[in-house]
Structure formats: C-alpha cells, structure tokens
Amino acid sequence: MEAKSLRKRALTRAAEAAEAELARRDINAFCEFAMRDPKGKPWRQAQFHRDWQGLLPLAGPARVLIVAPRESAKSSQMAVGRVLWELGQDRELRIKLVCATDDLAAKLLGEIGRNITHNSRLRKVFPHLRPDPEPAARGAKRPVEGSQHRSPRRAQCGSGRTGGPADLR
C-alpha cells in the first residue's frame, strides 16, 4: 500500500513540475497554476481573460484598452497576474501601475508584493523571484531581489508620475 502512495505522490510532483514549466511560457497557464482568489481557490481563465492576455505581445510595446464590467477581474488579470508573470520573465523590467486612484495602485502593488513574498506556487514557476531583503527597498521601491530598478511603481492617472522610464505601463 505504501508503494502505491509513494507512486501517486511522485506522479503528483511530476505533474506539478510540468504545469510549472508550462506556466513559465504561457500567461494563461501561469494564472491558473499560480494565482488564487481571495478565498484561496485557483483562478480559472474564462475565454475573455485568455483574449485579454492575447492582446499583449510577448515583446515590444502595446497599447491596449480593456473595457469590461466591474468584477470581471481586469485589475487582477492585468495588473497583478500579468505583472508577476512579466517580472518572472525579466526581473529588470521597469513597470508602472497607472490607476484611476493612488489607493487602487497601492492596493494592487501590495497584492503583487504579497504574492512575491508568500505565494509558494509562484515560487515553483519563478524560483528567482524573491522580495528584496532590504526593508527600505520594499513597497514601491525594489520589491524584487536583485533588480536594479524601482519596479513596479504606482501612479494615478493625470498625476505627474505617469511619465519617466518604464518597460510596461
């Protein structure tokens, strides 16, 4: 009986490793593997979420406007899930979260930081993505260990902070 249990655990670990590998290459696989809702349940990508993610190219600039009803996970998808996946691809990216209010930008930045610090499934996908160990570098400064940039940063629409260098806005 114990051999059967060991075999099952080995298969589970192998399947999880394969899912993590796919999540490194595919944003939608990443969202379903690594991201959780406030109740701790895995995200399930609806087709419109997949469509939104497909609007952003894997490289180069993009100008995308998503208009959708409240509670359709626009901020979670694009400002949290996508930003974490992009930082996992390149922790040197300079990212600005531009929101209608500074409070919303701060909330989303906090969610990104909590995921970097506490999300074990994120760590399985991107083991190099760690919070900066220097307390002064946390928050809106350098939340990613080893990054030379203060990224992601927050900005309110219409504020003077929306300019300046950024690879993603």
C-alpha positions in Angstrom: 0.0 0.0 0.0 2.8 2.4 0.8 4.4 1.9 -2.6 1.2 2.9 -4.3 1.0 6.0 -2.2 4.6 6.9 -3.0 4.0 6.4 -6.7 0.9 8.6 -6.5 2.9 11.4 -4.8 5.7 11.1 -7.4 3.2 11.4 -10.2 1.6 14.4 -8.5 5.0 16.1 -8.1 5.9 15.3 -11.7 2.5 16.7 -13.0 3.0 19.9 -10.8 6.6 20.3 -12.2 5.2 20.0 -15.8 2.5 22.6 -15.0 5.0 25.0 -13.5 7.2 24.6 -16.7 4.2 25.4 -18.9 3.3 28.4 -16.7 6.8 29.8 -17.3 6.0 30.1 -21.0 2.2 30.7 -21.1 0.5 33.5 -19.2 -2.9 31.7 -19.0 -1.3 28.5 -17.7 0.5 30.8 -15.1 -2.7 32.4 -14.0 -4.4 29.1 -13.4 -1.4 27.4 -11.8 0.0 30.2 -9.5 -2.8 32.7 -8.9 -5.5 32.3 -6.2 -8.7 34.3 -5.5 -9.2 35.8 -2.0 -10.8 32.5 -0.9 -7.7 30.6 -1.9 -9.2 28.9 -4.9 -7.2 28.7 -8.2 -8.1 31.2 -10.9 -10.0 29.7 -13.8 -9.4 31.6 -17.0 -12.6 32.4 -18.9 -12.2 32.8 -22.6 -12.4 36.6 -22.3 -9.4 36.5 -19.9 -7.5 34.5 -22.4 -8.5 37.0 -25.1 -7.3 39.9 -22.9 -3.9 38.2 -22.3 -3.6 37.6 -26.0 -3.9 41.3 -26.7 -0.5 41.9 -25.2 2.5 40.9 -27.2 5.3 38.8 -25.6 7.8 41.5 -26.6 7.6 45.2 -27.6 5.2 48.0 -26.7 1.4 47.6 -26.9 -1.5 50.0 -26.4 -4.5 48.1 -25.1 -7.7 49.4 -23.5 -9.9 46.8 -21.8 -13.5 47.9 -21.2 -15.4 45.3 -19.2 -18.0 45.3 -16.3 -16.9 45.6 -12.7 -15.8 42.4 -11.0 -14.6 40.9 -14.3 -11.0 40.6 -12.9 -9.5 43.3 -15.1 -7.1 44.5 -12.4 -6.3 41.0 -11.1 -5.6 39.7 -14.6 -3.6 42.6 -16.0 -2.1 44.5 -13.0 -1.3 41.5 -10.8 -1.2 38.2 -12.7 0.4 39.7 -15.8 2.9 41.9 -13.9 4.0 38.9 -11.8 4.4 36.8 -15.0 6.4 39.6 -16.7 8.6 40.1 -13.7 9.2 36.3 -13.7 10.3 36.6 -17.3 12.6 39.6 -16.6 13.0 40.9 -13.1 14.8 44.0 -14.5 11.6 45.3 -16.2 10.5 48.8 -15.2 6.8 48.7 -14.6 4.3 51.4 -13.7 0.8 50.7 -12.4 -1.3 53.6 -13.6 -4.7 53.6 -12.0 -7.6 56.0 -11.6 -6.7 56.5 -7.9 -3.5 56.2 -5.9 -5.2 54.0 -3.4 -6.1 51.4 -6.1 -2.5 51.5 -7.4 -1.2 51.0 -3.8 -3.6 48.1 -3.2 -2.5 46.3 -6.4 1.2 46.9 -5.7 0.6 45.4 -2.2 -1.0 42.4 -3.8 2.0 41.9 -6.1 4.3 42.2 -3.1 2.3 39.7 -1.1 2.4 37.2 -3.9 6.2 37.6 -4.3 6.6 37.1 -0.6 4.1 34.4 0.2 2.9 32.6 -3.0 4.6 29.2 -3.0 3.2 28.3 -6.4 4.6 31.5 -7.9 8.0 30.4 -6.4 7.6 27.0 -8.2 7.3 28.8 -11.5 9.8 31.5 -10.9 12.2 30.5 -8.1 14.4 33.5 -8.7 11.5 36.0 -8.0 12.1 36.9 -4.3 11.3 40.0 -2.3 14.2 42.4 -1.8 15.7 41.6 1.6 16.4 45.2 2.4 13.4 46.6 4.4 13.9 50.1 2.8 13.7 48.5 -0.7 10.2 47.0 -0.2 6.9 48.6 -1.2 7.0 50.9 -4.2 10.8 50.7 -4.4 12.6 47.5 -5.4 10.3 44.6 -4.4 12.2 42.1 -6.5 15.6 40.9 -5.1 18.5 41.6 -7.4 16.6 44.2 -9.5 18.4 47.4 -10.2 15.1 49.3 -10.8 12.4 50.5 -8.5 9.7 48.4 -10.1 6.8 48.1 -10.1 5.9 51.7 -9.2 2.4 53.2 -8.9 0.9 56.3 -10.4 -2.5 57.9 -10.6 -4.0 58.9 -13.9 -3.4 62.5 -14.5 -0.6 62.7 -12.0 2.9 63.8 -13.0 4.3 60.4 -12.1 2.9 58.6 -15.2 5.9 59.8 -17.2 9.5 58.6 -17.0 11.1 55.3 -17.9 9.0 52.2 -17.9 9.0 49.0 -20.0 5.4 48.2 -19.0 2.7 50.8 -18.1 
